[in-house]
Amino acid sequence: MLNSHVIGDKDVVLCEETVGDLFDRIATTHGSREALVVKHQNIRWTYGELAKEVDALAAGLHALGLTSGDRLGIWAPNCAEWTVTQFATAKLGIILVNINPAYRLSELEYALNKVECRAIITAESFKTSNYVQMLQKLAPELASAAPGKLSAAKIPSLEFVIKLGSDALPGFYTYRDVTALATSELSQEVAHIQVGLSTHDPINIQFTSGTTGMPKGATLSHYSIVNNGFFCGSAMQFTEEDKLCIPVPLYHCFGMVLGDLACVTHGACMVYPNDGFDPLLTLQVSAEERCTALHGVPTMFIAMLDHPEFNTFDLSSLRTGVMAGSPCPIEVMKRVIGEMHMAGVTIGYGMTETAPLSFQSSVSDSVEKRVSTVGRVLPQTEVRIVDEDGNNVPVGATGELITSGYCVMKGYWNDEEKTAEAVRDGWMHTGDLATFDSEGYCQIVGRLKDMLIRGGENIYPREIEEFLYTHPDIQDVQVFGVPDEKYGEEVCAWIILKEGTNCNADAVMAFCKDKIAHYKVPRYIHFVEEFPMTVTGKAQKFIMREQMEAILKP
């Protein structure tokens, strides 16, 4: 390799099935095998049983009048209904819109309106979030609306609000109300609709924050997520005998593609230890279910390894999994391999816009390669590392990583301008700085975008800055990441107050609470009179970061 241009295996045949067709084939082939184990709901379904649930929801949604191309939001933590919804919507060509369970009112309102959701399936609550109350506040018209007849001023596209749980509420369907509508005739109609769908149709929208404002809806096709899930499972050498423990959130590609679809494409079993990540429950369920694989971001693995009860669990069934979301320290990788028996753990790299993986290490790669690189390019994917003029840089040189192939998103929903900025001539510009070695292993060395990663969550400072600008006492603000042992990075805000105001860190945090997702709330707040600036008037965040690191040193 003379320059930084790699092409994945072109001989591998890409799957041309839609998500629904894939699911039906696997459910028929492996009908009696375990498909889904959800410990906190006491659910254990075979592929045959899961297929019945999927078919019932698909028929119920069809009975409501939802149709191909409609957008349906799913706002819930990990649960069986999330997965049923993932496959049921795909059978009808309904575009599933993943809504972050940590979203608060303003973020929810923006997301629903941005993609014009016609329906939403919501949990009742999760952690400190009461989803029902937030929806009632956003759409007070629910109180007097018949289910399915919502007409709300703030979210005009939303007609159907479907609630998990059995309690009846004005304006809401319950989930079982919808599945109860299913009939054999409706199921036949769903099958007829399914036949007419194309693998290249959009099927999933995932919100990814922007550096200059509100989140963008990355739109993915059946083609991109089915094949990405398959390649991920293949890199872990999955078969129908495997059981994958999935503590990562389903609303991320990590959960629904690298988790659910990596399993389903190989007939393997999906295991959810809890509705959200809990290190003790993840260890317990991995041991009890004799899981062979486990996914997580490095902070999750650290939390499990350091748990006081870690040594009481027999994890000898584990062999592989994916660690992604942020760089993995070599000592952590050694402990995962040695103490968790995951000799075949792999490292993955990608982004939501590439469905998500473009690189993944192999189970046979050395520990050093798996820690210092993100592996090699996946099949049917092409990657270049380019300079500012778009020319390939030499091997070993740093440049921006750009990706093309089946995995690249269809675009940002209803945002041609942002799509054109990100995807040029078929190449997704990742904004990440990378290098290749002579064997084609990729190392991510930095970010062009001013992004930080806290515990696997991508956080874009500009979004937080714009929110903090709405505080009446704040004149100017700069947000950036500082190193953190637990989360990799933490959010830090430097603030200049308006003259004559008297605001403190507690007041700023209270202002953020319940208005933006908890992981975006600054952990550190530092008040200054001025920012370090360039001659041209641009704030120098790298200087702020250095100064803040010195302040935080014990």
ChimeraX attribute file (.defattr): number of C-alpha atoms within 10 A of each C-alpha:
attribute: neighborCount
match mode: 1-to-1
recipient: residues
	/A:1	12
	/A:2	9
	/A:3	18
	/A:4	26
	/A:5	19
	/A:6	21
	/A:7	18
	/A:8	17
	/A:9	13
	/A:10	12
	/A:11	8
	/A:12	10
	/A:13	10
	/A:14	17
	/A:15	16
	/A:16	16
	/A:17	18
	/A:18	26
	/A:19	27
	/A:20	23
	/A:21	19
	/A:22	19
	/A:23	24
	/A:24	20
	/A:25	15
	/A:26	20
	/A:27	22
	/A:28	12
	/A:29	13
	/A:30	19
	/A:31	19
	/A:32	13
	/A:33	18
	/A:34	22
	/A:35	27
	/A:36	25
	/A:37	24
	/A:38	20
	/A:39	18
	/A:40	14
	/A:41	13
	/A:42	8
	/A:43	13
	/A:44	16
	/A:45	20
	/A:46	18
	/A:47	26
	/A:48	20
	/A:49	17
	/A:50	22
	/A:51	22
	/A:52	14
	/A:53	20
	/A:54	26
	/A:55	25
	/A:56	24
	/A:57	27
	/A:58	29
	/A:59	30
	/A:60	25
	/A:61	25
	/A:62	23
	/A:63	19
	/A:64	12
	/A:65	10
	/A:66	21
	/A:67	17
	/A:68	20
	/A:69	14
	/A:70	19
	/A:71	26
	/A:72	27
	/A:73	25
	/A:74	23
	/A:75	25
	/A:76	26
	/A:77	23
	/A:78	26
	/A:79	22
	/A:80	23
	/A:81	19
	/A:82	22
	/A:83	18
	/A:84	19
	/A:85	21
	/A:86	24
	/A:87	26
	/A:88	27
	/A:89	29
	/A:90	25
	/A:91	29
	/A:92	28
	/A:93	30
	/A:94	25
	/A:95	26
	/A:96	28
	/A:97	27
	/A:98	24
	/A:99	24
	/A:100	21
	/A:101	24
	/A:102	21
	/A:103	19
	/A:104	19
	/A:105	17
	/A:106	13
	/A:107	17
	/A:108	22
	/A:109	17
	/A:110	15
	/A:111	25
	/A:112	23
	/A:113	15
	/A:114	17
	/A:115	21
	/A:116	18
	/A:117	22
	/A:118	21
	/A:119	24
	/A:120	21
	/A:121	22
	/A:122	25
	/A:123	24
	/A:124	18
	/A:125	17
	/A:126	15
	/A:127	10
	/A:128	9
	/A:129	17
	/A:130	13
	/A:131	23
	/A:132	17
	/A:133	13
	/A:134	18
	/A:135	16
	/A:136	14
	/A:137	12
	/A:138	18
	/A:139	20
	/A:140	18
	/A:141	18
	/A:142	23
	/A:143	13
	/A:144	11
	/A:145	16
	/A:146	15
	/A:147	17
	/A:148	19
	/A:149	16
	/A:150	25
	/A:151	17
	/A:152	16
	/A:153	12
	/A:154	15
	/A:155	21
	/A:156	15
	/A:157	18
	/A:158	24
	/A:159	21
	/A:160	24
	/A:161	24
	/A:162	22
	/A:163	25
	/A:164	18
	/A:165	12
	/A:166	12
	/A:167	10
	/A:168	11
	/A:169	13
	/A:170	13
	/A:171	23
	/A:172	24
	/A:173	21
	/A:174	21
	/A:175	20
	/A:176	16
	/A:177	16
	/A:178	20
	/A:179	19
	/A:180	13
	/A:181	17
	/A:182	19
	/A:183	15
	/A:184	11
	/A:185	10
	/A:186	19
	/A:187	19
	/A:188	12
	/A:189	15
	/A:190	23
	/A:191	18
	/A:192	13
	/A:193	16
	/A:194	19
	/A:195	13
	/A:196	11
	/A:197	19
	/A:198	15
	/A:199	20
	/A:200	16
	/A:201	19
	/A:202	24
	/A:203	29
	/A:204	26
	/A:205	27
	/A:206	25
	/A:207	22
	/A:208	19
	/A:209	19
	/A:210	18
	/A:211	16
	/A:212	12
	/A:213	15
	/A:214	20
	/A:215	19
	/A:216	22
	/A:217	24
	/A:218	25
	/A:219	26
	/A:220	29
	/A:221	24
	/A:222	25
	/A:223	23
	/A:224	28
	/A:225	29
	/A:226	26
	/A:227	26
	/A:228	29
	/A:229	26
	/A:230	21
	/A:231	25
	/A:232	29
	/A:233	26
	/A:234	16
	/A:235	21
	/A:236	23
	/A:237	15
	/A:238	24
	/A:239	16
	/A:240	17
	/A:241	13
	/A:242	23
	/A:243	27
	/A:244	28
	/A:245	28
	/A:246	29
	/A:247	26
	/A:248	26
	/A:249	22
	/A:250	28
	/A:251	22
	/A:252	20
	/A:253	26
	/A:254	31
	/A:255	19
	/A:256	23
	/A:257	26
	/A:258	29
	/A:259	30
	/A:260	25
	/A:261	28
	/A:262	30
	/A:263	28
	/A:264	28
	/A:265	26
	/A:266	20
	/A:267	26
	/A:268	26
	/A:269	27
	/A:270	25
	/A:271	30
	/A:272	29
	/A:273	28
	/A:274	21
	/A:275	21
	/A:276	20
	/A:277	17
	/A:278	15
	/A:279	21
	/A:280	18
	/A:281	18
	/A:282	23
	/A:283	25
	/A:284	19
	/A:285	21
	/A:286	27
	/A:287	19
	/A:288	13
	/A:289	17
	/A:290	18
	/A:291	23
	/A:292	23
	/A:293	23
	/A:294	26
	/A:295	23
	/A:296	23
	/A:297	22
	/A:298	25
	/A:299	21
	/A:300	21
	/A:301	23
	/A:302	21
	/A:303	15
	/A:304	20
	/A:305	20
	/A:306	11
	/A:307	13
	/A:308	10
	/A:309	13
	/A:310	18
	/A:311	13
	/A:312	10
	/A:313	15
	/A:314	16
	/A:315	23
	/A:316	15
	/A:317	18
	/A:318	25
	/A:319	21
	/A:320	27
	/A:321	30
	/A:322	26
	/A:323	26
	/A:324	21
	/A:325	22
	/A:326	22
	/A:327	21
	/A:328	22
	/A:329	13
	/A:330	14
	/A:331	10
	/A:332	16
	/A:333	25
	/A:334	16
	/A:335	15
	/A:336	22
	/A:337	18
	/A:338	11
	/A:339	15
	/A:340	26
	/A:341	18
	/A:342	24
	/A:343	19
	/A:344	24
	/A:345	29
	/A:346	27
	/A:347	27
	/A:348	27
	/A:349	25
	/A:350	20
	/A:351	16
	/A:352	21
	/A:353	29
	/A:354	27
	/A:355	29
	/A:356	25
	/A:357	27
	/A:358	29
	/A:359	23
	/A:360	27
	/A:361	28
	/A:362	21
	/A:363	20
	/A:364	14
	/A:365	14
	/A:366	11
	/A:367	18
	/A:368	11
	/A:369	18
	/A:370	24
	/A:371	22
	/A:372	17
	/A:373	26
	/A:374	26
	/A:375	23
	/A:376	23
	/A:377	23
	/A:378	22
	/A:379	21
	/A:380	20
	/A:381	21
	/A:382	21
	/A:383	21
	/A:384	25
	/A:385	28
	/A:386	24
	/A:387	16
	/A:388	9
	/A:389	6
	/A:390	12
	/A:391	13
	/A:392	19
	/A:393	21
	/A:394	20
	/A:395	18
	/A:396	15
	/A:397	17
	/A:398	20
	/A:399	27
	/A:400	24
	/A:401	27
	/A:402	24
	/A:403	25
	/A:404	22
	/A:405	19
	/A:406	21
	/A:407	27
	/A:408	27
	/A:409	26
	/A:410	20
	/A:411	23
	/A:412	25
	/A:413	19
	/A:414	15
	/A:415	13
	/A:416	11
	/A:417	10
	/A:418	14
	/A:419	18
	/A:420	14
	/A:421	10
	/A:422	19
	/A:423	21
	/A:424	12
	/A:425	8
	/A:426	15
	/A:427	17
	/A:428	24
	/A:429	19
	/A:430	19
	/A:431	17
	/A:432	18
	/A:433	21
	/A:434	23
	/A:435	24
	/A:436	27
	/A:437	16
	/A:438	13
	/A:439	10
	/A:440	17
	/A:441	20
	/A:442	27
	/A:443	21
	/A:444	19
	/A:445	14
	/A:446	15
	/A:447	15
	/A:448	12
	/A:449	14
	/A:450	17
	/A:451	21
	/A:452	23
	/A:453	18
	/A:454	23
	/A:455	20
	/A:456	21
	/A:457	16
	/A:458	17
	/A:459	24
	/A:460	26
	/A:461	25
	/A:462	21
	/A:463	19
	/A:464	25
	/A:465	20
	/A:466	16
	/A:467	15
	/A:468	23
	/A:469	14
	/A:470	11
	/A:471	13
	/A:472	11
	/A:473	18
	/A:474	17
	/A:475	14
	/A:476	18
	/A:477	21
	/A:478	20
	/A:479	26
	/A:480	24
	/A:481	28
	/A:482	20
	/A:483	17
	/A:484	13
	/A:485	9
	/A:486	14
	/A:487	18
	/A:488	20
	/A:489	20
	/A:490	23
	/A:491	24
	/A:492	23
	/A:493	24
	/A:494	24
	/A:495	25
	/A:496	18
	/A:497	21
	/A:498	14
	/A:499	9
	/A:500	7
	/A:501	10
	/A:502	9
	/A:503	14
	/A:504	12
	/A:505	16
	/A:506	10
	/A:507	11
	/A:508	18
	/A:509	14
	/A:510	11
	/A:511	16
	/A:512	19
	/A:513	14
	/A:514	16
	/A:515	15
	/A:516	20
	/A:517	18
	/A:518	15
	/A:519	15
	/A:520	21
	/A:521	23
	/A:522	20
	/A:523	15
	/A:524	17
	/A:525	19
	/A:526	14
	/A:527	14
	/A:528	12
	/A:529	10
	/A:530	13
	/A:531	19
	/A:532	13
	/A:533	13
	/A:534	9
	/A:535	7
	/A:536	6
	/A:537	9
	/A:538	10
	/A:539	15
	/A:540	13
	/A:541	18
	/A:542	12
	/A:543	13
	/A:544	22
	/A:545	18
	/A:546	11
	/A:547	11
	/A:548	20
	/A:549	15
	/A:550	10
	/A:551	10
	/A:552	10
	/A:553	6
	/A:554	5
